[in-house]
Each structure stands twice: as structure tokens, then as C-alpha cells.
Amino acid sequence: MKARSFIGLAVGYAWVFVPLTSAQAHHGGVSAAFGPGSPVETSSPMTLPQGKFVLFERVEVAPFKTFGDQRDEGGNDKFTFTNTLFGFGITDAVSGYVSLPYARKELINDSTSQGFGDINLIVQYGFKYGSRDGYKGWYSFDRDDATGKDYTLPEWKFGLSFSTTLPSGKIHNRDRNGEPLDVSVQPGFAVPSYNITGIASKMVSSHWTWSGDIQFRTFTLNGGSGGGKPGNETRLNNALIWEAFENRGAFLSRVDLIGEANFLDLRKDMDQDRILDDASGGSMMYLSPGARFTFYDRASLGLLYKKIVWKDLNHEDQQQGGEGLEKYRFIATFSVSF
């Protein structure tokens, strides 16, 4: 058994990391990086080994600030999201995933909107650049690739992720008076959305890793009555992870401490007539401490607490119940590979 004194936030690679991204527009992002050594919100470029499976569950809770004025009328009190994901290693370099979200959105007027969201289909390609073989897609690798050998430390790891949602989620919830709820608080969006994510990661030492990603998501227009288009999303995430403890094969086989900085830019929403909502969108920054606990080398529990440290919202005095106006966000994930 070995424990390491604190040097900084970092981590060494382990043999199962998987990055995914899936966003609920203006209700918080969903990143599904999992496995020992990976961040929680920031992606990791590692794919599943060929023929391997992963089951993943994520829960995110976001209570919102209230202001005691007209902004609170019909506003949002608390959102709770769950995301159940199944993944498979098609090849060592390419993995495919299907995720099914579920949302519960509690409103200030005591109404609740809940149900399954839109199914998300994701494909991930992972590759690296190193002194031994230049650019190369991920291949079956052994412990030498994961424990900081001299030739692995200079390597850069990369990933590209593409996803699309299917308009399968619930979109006809009503408030306590029987009136249709706004599309912004429905579990589904009625139209597809598309996401592309670029990922990079590098080991700083045998127990330190930096990971970063840039994500872009766009939505198609729902031209029906009460429809519209959520603003495009751009996310920039960075993470430093420190492998604090490791005891291979034990019940608690690894502990990682995580520090993340999460930037989000939201463009303005538009209604079904393509008219922009000036009191929507903006930019914000979260600082997010967290930890990951690994059990028997293959089951993983991730925890992250996100807190706004800076924001610049459009007409902020008219906004309530969206990103940038949370009290906090708390994320818990659990995954197991087999």
C-alpha cells in the first residue's frame, strides 16, 4: 500500500477512462468522464478497450437563487438531472455510447415538470502523439502506458467526440393549473441537437495529469407554437487531478483529488419566430473541487461541487433560474466497467 503527500492537483492515467459530453440546454451540462484518474466535468481522451463495456450513472442537483420580485413569477426552484449511460469499445480507438437522461424540474409556483429527456448517441475517437510512433489511434496498452514510464510522460493524448440527440423526450408537461409549461422546463426539446468536443490531456509526472476540452453544441429550431431555439453553447473545461492514494486490487484501490475550472458561454435564446430573447444567455466561470474513489480497480465514484466565481449575463436583472444563477451545482457519478 502507498499514500502520497500533497504536491498539487494531478493524477496518473489508469486503464479505463472515458470522456463524453451531453448537454441539457440552459439546464446545466452533462459530462461523463469516468474511471480511475479521470475528471468529473472535464472530459478525458481515453476510450474503452475493444469489447469492453461500461455502465454509468450521473446525478446533478442545481437549486436556484430567488429575488423576491417579478423574476420569480413562474421561475425555477431546483433542477435534478440523472443520466444513465451504456458504452461499448468498438475498437481500442473508437467507442460508442447511448445515454438516457431523466429530469425533475421544480418551479417556484409548486408545479413540477419531470420525465425522460432526449436519447443521446455518442461516438468517441481517441489518439495520441508520442516519440515512439507519432500520431496513432489508441491501441491495447499495458501498465507501462499508465504508470509514468519515461517514454509515456511526453506523450499528448487527444480525443474527438460527436453526439446527436433524438427528439424522444417528454414535451407536454403541464403546471398545477393544467396549463402547458414553457419549452425551457420540459424534459425534452422536440428537435435534435448536435455536439462536437475536442479533448487534450498530458501527464505532468507519474502522478499528475492535466485535461482540457472545448465543446460546442447547437440546437435546431422548434417552429411550433411555444417552441423556439436554445442559444448555442460553448464550454471550456480544464482539470488538474492528483493521484493521492493507490492500492491495486483492494476494495478502495485509488483516491484522486480533482480541481476544475469550467467556463460556459451561452448565446441568446430565440422564439419560434426567430426573435432573440435579450434577457437570456451570457458568460460565466465555475471553480469546482472534487474527488474520485475507485473500488477494486474498476468501479468508480466521482463527486464535484461547482460554484460560480464570475458571470456576465445579458440583462441579468431580468433573468432567473438558468446557468449563472444557481446557488451551486453538485454532481455525483458512479460507473463500473466489465
N, C-alpha and C positions, 0 to 999 in steps of 0.2 A: 504494500500500500504506500502511496506517496501523496503528500499535500504540498502545495507551493505557496510561498509567501506572496503577498500582493505586489506586483510590479506595475500593472496597468490593466486596462480592459483589453483582453485579447483571447485568442484560442488557437489550438492546432486543429487541423482537419481530422474528421473521423470518416468512417466508410459509408455512411448514409447521410447525405444532405439533400434536400430537395427544395427549390425555390418555385413559388407560384405567386401569381397576383390575381386578385379578383375583387373588383370594387363595387360597392353599392353607392351610386351617385349621391353625393351630399348627405350620406348617412355613415360615412366612415369607410376606410379602405380595408381590404382583407388581403393579407399576405400569408402564404402558407409555407414558409421556410421551416423545415423540421429536421429532426435527427440531431445526434450529439454534435456540438460545436457550431450550430447554425444560429443566426439571429432569430427574432420573432417577427418583426415588421419588415425589416430589410431582407431582401432576397439573398440566396446563395446560389452559385452557378452549378453546383453538383447535381447530377441526375441519378436516378435509380439504376443499379446494375441490371443487366438484361435478365428478364424473367422474374425479377423481384417485385413484390407488392408493398404498398403502404396504405394503411387506414389512418385517417387524420380527423380530429375534431377540434374546432375552434369556437370559443365563446368570447364575445366582446360586449361590454356594457358601457353606455355613454349617457349619464344624466346631464341635463342642460340647465343653464342659468335662466332664471326668470327675473323680470324687471318691474313688475307691478304697474305696467302701463299697457297701451293698446297692442304692443308687440306680442303680449302673452295671449291675446284672444285667438283661440284655435291653435295655439302653439304646441311645441313638443316638450314633454316632461322627461322621458327616458326611452332610449332605444336599447334593445338587447338583440344581438345577432348571433346565430350559430351557423357554422359551415361544416358540413360533412363531406369529406373528400376521399376518393379512391384513386390510387395511382398504380401504374404498371410500367416497368422498364422494357420498352420495345426493343431497343438495343442499349448498349452501355452509354451511348451518347444521346439517345432520344428517349424521352419519357412522355407518356400521355396520362391525362388526369380528367376526371369528371367530378364536379362538386355540386352539392345541393344546399343552398342557403335557406335559412328559416329566420324570419324577422318578427319581433314583437315591438310595436311602437306605441308607447303610452302617451296620450295627449293631455294637455292641461285641463281640458273640459271633461275629463274622466272617460273619454272614448278610448278604445284600443283597436289598433289595426295589426293583425297578425296573420301569418300564413307562410307557405313556401315561396321563396323567390325564384328567380330565373336560373335554370340549369346553366352551368358554365363548363365549357370544353376547352382544355388547355393542352398545348404541346410545348415541350421544352427541349432545346438543343444545348448541350454543354461541350466546351472545348477549352484548350489551354495553349499557352505559348511557353516553351521552355528550351533550355540549351541543348537538351538531348535530341529532340525531334521537332523543334519549331512549332508551328500551329498543328494541332491534332485534336480530333474529337475524343471525348472520354473513352477510355478502354478499361478493361478489368484490371484493377490495381490492388496491390497488396499493402501490407503495413508500412513498407518503406515509403510509400507515397503519402502516408498520413501522419508520420511521426517526426517530420522535420529533418530528413536527410539533406546533406549539403546540396544535392542537385535539385531538390524539390523546393527549397526556400526561395530561389529567384523566380520560380515559375509564376506566371499570371494565369488565373482561372477566369473564364468568361462563360456567359450564358445568354441565350436569346429565348424569350418566352412569348408565345402568341396565344390569345384566347378570344373566344366569342361566346356571348350568352344567347340562349334560346328563349324567346318570349313565352315561357311556360308558367311564370309565377302568378300569384293571385293579384287581381287588379280591380276587384269590385267590392272591397270592404266599405262599410257604411258606419257613420257615427251613431251615438246612442239615440239620436232622434230619427234614424233611418235615412239620413241624407248621405249621398256619395261622398267619400273622403277624397281629398286632393291627391293627384297622382304622386306627389312627393312623399306621401306617407303610406302608399300602397307597397306591399312586399315585392311585387313585380313591376316591370317597366313597360310591358306591352310590345316593345320593339327590341331588336338586338343592340348590343354594344360590342365594341372591339377594343382590345388592349394589346400593346406591344411593350415589352420590357427588355432593357439591356442591363446586364449584370457584370460586374468585375470584382475580383477578390484576390488577395495576396497574403501569404504568410509573412509576418514580420520577424518572427522567430519560431522556434518549435512549439511555443505555447501561445502565440499571438496571431490573430488574424483580423484583417480589415475587409469588410464587404461593403459594396455600394451598388445602388441601382438607380436607373431613371425609367419612369413609367409614363406612358401616355395612353389615355382612354378617351374614346369618343362615342357618342350615342347617336342613334338615328332619331328622326323626328316622328313623334306620335301626333298625327294631324287630326285625330278625333276630338270630339268635344271634351274639354277638360284635360287634353293632352299637352304636348309640348316637347321640349328637348332639354335635359340637364346640361349644364355647361361642361365643356371638355375639362379633363383633369390632367395635371402634370404633377408627378411626385418624384422627389429626390430624397433617397434614404441613404444613410451611412451608419455603419455599426462597427464597434470595436468589441471583441469578445476575448475574455481571458479564461483559459482552462485552469481553474483553481484547484481541482482535485480529480484524481483518476485512480480507479482500482478495477482493472478489466475483469469482467466475469462476475463481479459482485452484484448484490441487489442494487446498491447505489454505486454505479460504476463510474459516474462522472458528474461534476458540477461546473457549469460555466457561468460567469458573471458577464452581463451584457450592458453596454451603453449605446443608445441610438439617438440620432438627430434626424427628424422626419420633417421635410418641407413639403407643403402642398399648395398648389396654385389652382384655383377654380375660376373658370370663365363664367360669365353671366348665363343664367338660365333664359330660355325663351318659351313663349306660349305657343299654342297650336297655330297661331297666325305669324309666327317668327318674330314677334315683338320681344325685345330683350327686357328682362326684369332688372332694373338698375339696382334694386336692393337685394342683390344676390351675388355670390362669388367673392373672391379676394384671395389673399395670400396669407400663409401662417406657418409657424415653426413650432414643433414639439421637441422637447427633450424627454427621453424615455429610458429610465433604468429598468433592468430586468434580470432574470436568471433562467437557466435551463438545467433540469435534473434528468439524468439518464439512468435507466434501470436495466440491468442485465445486457448492456451494450446495444439494445435495440428498441426499447420503449422510452419515450421522452415526454417530459412535462415542461412547457415553457410558460413564463409569466412576464408581463410587461405592463408598466404604468406610464401612460402618456399624459403630459401636461403641457398646455400652451405656454410658450415663453415670449412669443411675439406674433402680432397679427396686423394686417392692413386690409380690412373688409370694405366692400363697396357699400356706402350708406349704412354703416354699422348700427347707427341708432334706429334703423328700421328692420334689422334682422333679429331673428330668434330661432333657436333650435337647429342650427346647422354646424358644420365644421368651423372651428374657431370660437364657438360659443358654448362648448362643453365645460362642465366643471372639471372633468377628467375623462380619460378612457382607460379601462382596464381590460387586458387581453389575457386569456388562458388558453393554451393549446395542449393537446395530448395526441401523440402519434405512436404507432407501432409498425415495424417493418417485418416482413417474413418472406 
